Amino acid sequence: MASSDSTSAPYPRARRVFVVGATGYIGKHVVGELVRRGHEVVCLARKRAGIRGAEGEAQTRQALAGAEVRFGDVTDLRSLLQDGFRGETFDAVISCLATRSGAVKDAWLVEHQANMNVLDACRAAGAKHFVLLSAICVQRPLLAFQQAKLAFEQALISSGVTYSIVRPTAFFKSLSGQIATVKRGKAFLVFGQSDLTACKPISESDLARFIGDCLERPEKRNAILPVGGPGPAITPRQQAAMLFDACRRKPRYRHVPVRLLDAVILILGTLGHLLPRLRDKAELARIGRYYATESMLVLDQVTGHYSADATPSYGTETLRDFYERVVREGLAGQELGAHALFSRAEKKTNIQVTR
C-alpha cells in the first residue's frame, strides 16, 4: 500500500481528550501531537513515572508540556475516577497503556484490567470515542500480554463506544538493542535464518500522527487499524545492513539456532513449577522466541502467512534515518528501561527483538 502522511489532514475542531499511558515511549509523542493540533489534553500519570520511577511530578509535567497532568493510579478505578476524570466530560479517550515487563500478572493487570477501568470511566465521562494503542502481534496471541490485549480489544468492540484500535508493527526503539554492539565492531546476531521474518518499523512521531488522525478521520472509526512505517518490509539481515552502514562497519553476522531458546524455555518453564520467581523469566524467554520467529506484518488468517503488501505504510521517517541519527547523537529518548531485559537477553543469547 502507498505511504500516506497526515500533514494535510484537516483539524476540524478542538476536542477534549483524556490520555492514559501518557508517560510511556509512544504516549509522550501522542500528547505532543494532540497539543500541536490544538486539542485540550488531560493526562493521568503516576506520581513517580518514567523508567524505574525516575521522574517526579515536576519532570512529568515538563515532559507533557501543553497538557494538564493529573496524578493517580490507572489500575485503581476509584483513583481513575476521582483523581483523573473528576466527574468531568470528555470527547475522547486515548489509551497508550502497556506493561513494562511482559510478565503474566502485569500483563493482565495493565493490558486488560486497567484498560477496562478506563473504558468504564470513559462511559461515565460521556466520551464517545476510545482510541486504543494495541499491537500487531495480537493476531497470533501465544503470550500472556498478547492475550490480555486481545481480550480488551474484544471488550472494547462489544462496548458500544466508538473505537479505533491501532495495531502498529515494530517500533524503532525495539530495533536498537544491537547498536552499541555493532558500533564496537561486533557481529550482528540473529536467531535462525535472517530472511524468514520481516517488519515495517514505524517511528514514534509517525505513529503519534496516525493516532491523532483517528480522532479526526471518519474512516478510522469502528476499525482495527494495522499500520507500519514507510517503505517495504525489511528482514533482520536488511536491518543489520542499514546499521552497519550507519556505523561505517563491515557487515558481520552470527546466527544462533532457535532450538537454543527452546531449551531455555523448557528449563525455565519446568523449574517455574518449583520456583515461582522463574515463571516470569520463562515468559520473557517465550517473548524473545516469538519475536525471533514471527513477522510483524498483517497475518492472513486463512492462509496463515504474513503479508507485507497487506500491511499499510504510513509516515516519512525510515529505520535508516533513525540509525543514522542515533549513531550521530546517541540513544537519548530511546532508553529501553524495563525492555532492556530484551537487550540483555540479546547480549547473552543473541535475540533480535522486534517488539
N, C-alpha and C positions, 0 to 999 in steps of 0.2 A: 504494500500500500504506500501511497505517496506520503512524504513527510508533510506535516502541517504545522502551523505556528499560530499563536494567539495574539500576535502584535496588532492585528487588525480587528480583533474581537470587540464588539460594542459593549460598553458597560452601561446598561440601560438605566439602572438606578442603584443607589447605595442600599445595602442590606445590613441588617444587624445579625452578626454571625457569632456563635459560641464555638470555641475551638478547644478540644482536649487533645493531649499529646503534643501540645504546642512547643515544649522544650526539647523535643526529640530532633533527630537528624533532619527529617523532612518537615516536621511541624514548624520549626523556626522559619523556614523558607515559605511555607504556606501562609503563615501570619504576615510576613513581609509583603508577599504578593497581594494579599487581601487589602492590606493597608494602602499599598500603592494604587490599587484600583478604587480606593475611596470608600470601602466598606467600613462599618463600625464593628470593631472586633473586640470581643471579650474572651479572655483565656483563663482556664483553670490550671494551676501548676502546684507542684509540691513546694513546701517551704524550703526544702533542700533539693534542688534539681540538678540536672546535668550528670556527667559521668561520676559515679560513686558519690552523688550528692555534693559535688564540689561547689555548686553555685548557690549563693544565698538569695534572699528576696530582691535585694538591690540589683544584683547581677542579672537575675531573671528578667526584671523589668527593663533593664538596659538592652538585653538580648531581644526582647519583644517590643521594642520602641514603636510607638504609634498605636498600640493596643492597650486596653485596660486589662491588667493582670490581677487575678484573684487567687487566693491560696486555699487549698483544701485537698481532699483525698477522693479521687475518682472511683476507687474501689468501695467507698462507703456512700451509699445512696443518700443518707441524711446529710453528709457533708457536701455532696454534689449539689443537692437542692438548696441548702442553707448558705453555704459559702460560695457556691458557684452561680447558679441560676437566680437565686434570691427572689423568687416569685415574679421575675420579670419576663417579658415576652421577647422572642427572637424569631427571625425569619428562617434561619437555617442553622444546622449544627454540623460541624466537621470533626470527625474523629481520626486522628493520626496515631492512636494508641497502638503500642506493640510491646511485647515482652522483651526485656533486655537480655534475658538469659536463655530463653528457649526451653527451660525446664518445664516438666509436665504441670506441676502445680501452678507455677507462674503463668503458664500459657492459658490455662482455663480461668484464672483469676483476672487477667488483664484482657486477653483477646476476646473472651466471651463475657464473663460476668461484669466487668467494668463497662464494656460496651452496652450490655443490657441495661445497666444503671443509666447510662447516657441516653439510651432510647426512651426509657421511662421519663426522664427529665425533659427530653425533647418534646414529648407529647404534652407534658404539664405546662411547658413554656409556649405552647401553641406553634412551635416551629413546624413548618410544612415540608421541609427538605432536609434529609440526612445524607451527608456525603461521607463515605467510608473509605479510608485508605486500607486496602486489603493487600493481597499478593497473588501473583500469577500461579504460584506453586500449589494453591489450594485445589487446582484441577485434579491433582493426583495426591490426595491427602493421606500420607503414610505416617506423618509425625504429629505429635500432640498439638503443637501450636497451629499447624495447618487445619487439623480437625476442629479446634476451637474457633479459628477464624471462619471456617465454612459454616459451622453451627450458627454463628451470629449472622453471617450473610443471609442464611435461610430465615432466621427470625426477623431480620430487617425487611426482607422481601414480603413476608406474610403480615407485616405490622399494619399496613395501610398507609404508612408515611411514604411520601415521595422519596425515592432513593437514587443515589449514584454510587455504584460500587466500583472503585478504581483498583485494577489489578496490574501494578507495574511489574516489569521484568527486573533484571538485576540493577542495583544501584552502583554508581561509580565507587562509592565508599567501600563496598564489599569486594571490589576488584582491586583493592590497593594493598592487600596483605603482603605481596612479594616485592613491592617497590624497593624497599630498603635492601632486600636480599640481592636483587638484580643490580642495584647501584654498587654493591660491594663486589660485583663480578662473579657472583654465584649463579648456579643454574636455576632455571625456572622449572618448578616441579608440578607435575600433573599426575592424576590417577588414571590408569588405563590408557586408552588411545585418546590423543588430544583433539581428534576431529569428530567425535561421536556426540558431543553436546555443543549447544550454541545458545547465545542470548542476544538481546538487543538492549544493552545497558542504557539507562536514562539518567541524566543529571538531576540533582535536587532542584535546581531552578526551573528546568523544563517541566519536571513533574509538578512543581508548585503551580506553574501557569496552567497546566492541564486541570488540576483540581479547582483552580479559580474559575476556569471555563465551565465547570459543572454547575456552578451557581447561575450562569448566565445563558447557557445554550440549551434550548428545549430538548434537542436530540440526545442529550446526555442524562436525561431524567428517566427514572424507572429502567435503568440499564446496567448491565455488567460490562465494564469498560477495560479490557486489556490494553496496555499501552507500553511501547518500547521507545527507545531513543531513535535518532535519525540514522539512516543508512542501513546497510544489510546486516544480517545476523553475523556474529563473529564467534569463532571457536576459541578454546583456550590457547591453541597454538598461535592463532592470529592475534589474540590479545597479547600474548607474550612477545610477538614480533614488534608490536607497537611499543611495548615497554622497553625492549632492547634498543629500539631506535631512539626513544626519548632519552634513555640513559647513555646513548652512544657506546653501547656494549655489543660485543659479538654474541650472537644467539647461542645459548647453551640450554639443553633440556635434559631433564631426568624424569623418567616415567616410573611410577610406583604402582604395583598391581592392586586392584580393588580388593582382592582377597585379603590384603593386609588389614584393611578397615573391617572387613567381615570378621576377621579373627578378634580384633579389638572389641567389636560389638558383642560377639559371643562371650568373651571372657567377662566383660563388664556386666553384661546382662545376667550372666549366671551368678556372679558374685553379688549383684544387686539384690538378689533374693535373701542373701545373708547380711549384707551391709547396705542399708538403705541409702547411705550417702553416695554410693556408686551408681544409683539408678539414674540420677541426672547426668552423670558422666557418660553413661551408656546412651542416653538420649542425645547428648551432644555429638557422640560418635555417629549416631544414626543420621543426624542433621548433616554432618560432614560428608557421609557417604551419599546422601540424597543429592546434594549439590555437586558432587563429583560425577554423578551418573545420570542426572536428569537435565534436560534443556529447559531454559526459562523462556519458553515460547508458547503460543496458543496450542493447546492439545486437541486434536481431533478425537472426540470421544468414540467415534465409530471405528476408525482405523487404529487408534491408539498411538498415532505418530504425531510428533510436534511439527508445526508448520511455521516457517519464517514468513512466508507470504501472507498468512492469515493473521500475523501479529502486527497491529498498527504501529507505524512510526510517527514520532512527534518531536518537535523541538529543533534545536540548532546545534547544541554542543555535543561533540563526539568524544568517545573514550580517548582517542588520540590527543584531542585538545586537553583533556583532563590530565593525562600522563605528562604532557609537555609542561603544563603549568605546575604540577606537583613537583616534578624534578627540579624546576627552577626555584619554586617558592616554598616547598615543604608541604606537610600534611595539615597545616593549621585549619581547623574546622572540619577535618575528616577523621578525627580520632575515633578509634574503634570502640573504646570503652569496654563494656561487657563483651562485645563481639570480638575483642582481642583474644578471647578464648579460641576463636577460629584461626586467628593469626598465629597464636602459639601452637595450635594444632598443625598448621602448615609447616612450622619450623621443625616440629618433631616427627610428623607423619606425612608432610608434604601435600596437604589437602589444598586444592584450589577451589575456594568457596565462591559461589555466585549469588549469595543472598543479598 
